[in-house]
Amino acid sequence: MSHRPSKVLIVGATGSIGRYAVAEALRQGYAVRALDAAEDVVDLPTEREPEMFRADLAAITAGSLKAGD
């Protein structure tokens, strides 16, 4: 018996591929957390809205995060 997660994280959610990954995950009933560095809100091809987070992963270095942050 396999366990299917109820929530997924999609990085690059407003990009040319990520936006369709978000739409498909929502269509399949997943709760979506969407991560993207874009400052502007981009129309995603979905009826439901993902939970959006803004971050630039390229700016994070190996020593920049500490446990508990």
Backbone bond lengths (Angstrom), bond angles and torsions (degrees), N, CA, C in turn:
res aa  C-N    CA-C-N  psi(-1)  N-CA   C-N-CA  omega(-1)  CA-C   N-CA-C  phi
1 M - - - 1.446 - - 1.522 107.92 -
2 S 1.333 118.65 122.30 1.456 120.45 -179.30 1.525 110.08 -98.12
3 H 1.308 114.44 146.32 1.464 121.32 178.90 1.526 108.88 -96.23
4 R 1.305 117.36 124.87 1.458 122.29 178.41 1.525 108.44 -97.95
5 P 1.348 117.66 125.37 1.465 118.98 178.88 1.524 110.81 -65.56
6 S 1.324 115.99 150.93 1.466 119.18 179.41 1.520 111.89 -95.11
7 K 1.345 116.51 -17.39 1.457 120.46 -177.50 1.523 108.89 -130.40
8 V 1.337 116.61 139.01 1.457 121.46 178.08 1.526 109.71 -128.38
9 L 1.345 115.25 154.06 1.453 122.44 174.46 1.515 107.76 -110.51
10 I 1.310 116.59 127.48 1.464 120.91 177.35 1.522 107.49 -117.23
11 V 1.339 115.31 117.38 1.459 122.22 179.61 1.527 108.22 -90.83
12 G 1.321 116.37 137.26 1.468 120.37 -175.82 1.509 111.23 77.30
13 A 1.322 115.74 36.87 1.465 122.16 -169.66 1.520 115.16 -64.52
14 T 1.314 118.56 -23.38 1.461 119.17 -179.00 1.527 111.87 -101.59
15 G 1.319 117.29 5.28 1.460 121.27 178.40 1.519 112.03 -75.70
16 S 1.311 115.53 178.74 1.465 120.66 -174.37 1.523 113.14 -63.97
17 I 1.314 118.45 -29.78 1.466 121.40 177.35 1.526 110.89 -99.93
18 G 1.321 116.61 -41.19 1.460 121.20 -177.16 1.506 114.07 -58.38
19 R 1.329 117.04 -36.50 1.469 119.85 -179.28 1.527 111.58 -62.78
20 Y 1.330 117.14 -34.06 1.464 119.90 177.94 1.526 111.38 -79.88
21 A 1.330 117.03 -29.24 1.469 120.37 174.01 1.528 109.64 -65.09
22 V 1.326 117.35 -40.42 1.466 121.73 176.26 1.526 110.22 -61.35
23 A 1.313 116.55 -49.01 1.470 121.07 -178.92 1.525 111.03 -59.23
24 E 1.327 117.27 -43.94 1.466 120.58 -178.33 1.531 111.32 -68.51
25 A 1.325 116.97 -40.88 1.467 119.61 178.63 1.529 110.67 -62.94
26 L 1.331 116.89 -42.31 1.466 119.92 176.94 1.525 110.84 -64.81
27 R 1.320 117.00 -40.61 1.471 121.13 179.67 1.530 110.94 -60.73
28 Q 1.339 115.83 -35.23 1.463 120.31 -179.26 1.527 112.92 -83.67
29 G 1.333 116.97 1.12 1.457 120.41 173.35 1.520 115.94 95.92
30 Y 1.318 117.77 6.15 1.458 120.31 177.32 1.526 110.32 -75.86
31 A 1.324 116.33 149.49 1.458 121.92 165.79 1.517 104.56 -83.02
32 V 1.323 117.39 130.10 1.460 121.14 -173.25 1.519 111.13 -113.55
33 R 1.325 114.56 128.18 1.463 121.59 167.00 1.517 105.25 -103.85
34 A 1.313 115.95 122.54 1.455 121.46 -174.24 1.525 109.43 -112.90
35 L 1.335 116.28 125.66 1.454 122.26 -179.29 1.513 109.66 -112.95
36 D 1.336 115.77 131.40 1.457 119.24 178.54 1.521 109.23 -155.75
37 A 1.320 116.42 152.76 1.461 121.75 179.18 1.519 112.11 -87.86
38 A 1.315 118.13 -11.42 1.464 121.90 -176.36 1.524 110.84 -60.26
39 E 1.314 115.59 135.95 1.463 121.20 178.09 1.526 111.10 -77.41
40 D 1.322 116.08 -37.43 1.460 120.91 -176.58 1.520 111.08 -86.97
41 V 1.318 114.66 147.78 1.458 119.64 173.88 1.518 107.71 -75.38
42 V 1.307 115.89 129.70 1.461 121.61 -179.63 1.514 107.88 -109.42
43 D 1.318 116.95 137.20 1.460 119.92 177.55 1.515 109.32 -66.36
44 L 1.320 115.43 120.01 1.460 120.93 176.19 1.526 108.03 -95.78
45 P 1.322 117.54 145.97 1.463 120.73 -176.19 1.536 112.25 -78.49
46 T 1.344 116.31 61.74 1.460 120.11 -177.17 1.520 110.21 -138.19
47 E 1.318 115.46 157.67 1.459 120.45 172.51 1.520 109.71 -88.05
48 R 1.339 116.40 -37.29 1.468 121.72 177.64 1.520 108.88 -91.85
49 E 1.305 116.56 153.75 1.455 121.56 -178.94 1.527 110.57 -99.43
50 P 1.329 117.13 134.76 1.462 119.59 172.32 1.530 109.81 -78.19
51 E 1.318 116.53 164.24 1.455 121.83 173.20 1.535 106.29 -82.77
52 M 1.334 117.58 111.79 1.460 121.74 -172.61 1.524 112.05 -92.63
53 F 1.340 115.49 140.20 1.453 123.52 173.92 1.515 108.13 -130.11
54 R 1.321 117.05 140.83 1.461 122.20 177.97 1.522 108.84 -108.90
55 A 1.313 116.94 126.87 1.464 122.19 176.66 1.514 108.65 -163.67
56 D 1.324 115.06 151.51 1.458 121.02 175.95 1.520 107.21 -110.83
57 L 1.316 117.16 100.20 1.459 121.36 -177.38 1.519 112.35 -63.61
58 A 1.331 118.35 -25.86 1.458 121.39 178.97 1.527 111.24 -67.51
59 A 1.328 117.55 -22.57 1.458 121.29 -179.42 1.524 112.84 -83.15
60 I 1.306 117.45 -11.54 1.460 121.40 -179.46 1.529 108.61 -86.30
61 T 1.314 115.73 125.88 1.472 119.99 176.98 1.514 109.20 -106.97
62 A 1.291 116.91 165.01 1.464 122.46 -175.31 1.519 112.06 -56.20
63 G 1.306 119.49 -36.61 1.456 121.63 -177.34 1.511 114.47 -96.72
64 S 1.332 118.63 4.57 1.454 120.03 -174.31 1.530 113.98 -82.90
65 L 1.307 118.41 -14.95 1.453 121.46 179.85 1.519 109.49 -111.80
66 K 1.307 115.72 139.78 1.456 122.18 177.97 1.517 108.61 -117.02
67 A 1.312 116.38 154.02 1.461 120.26 177.46 1.515 109.38 -55.33
68 G 1.315 116.18 135.08 1.443 121.41 179.31 1.511 114.99 91.35
69 D 1.339 117.34 -7.31 1.480 120.53 177.92 1.501 110.73 -73.64
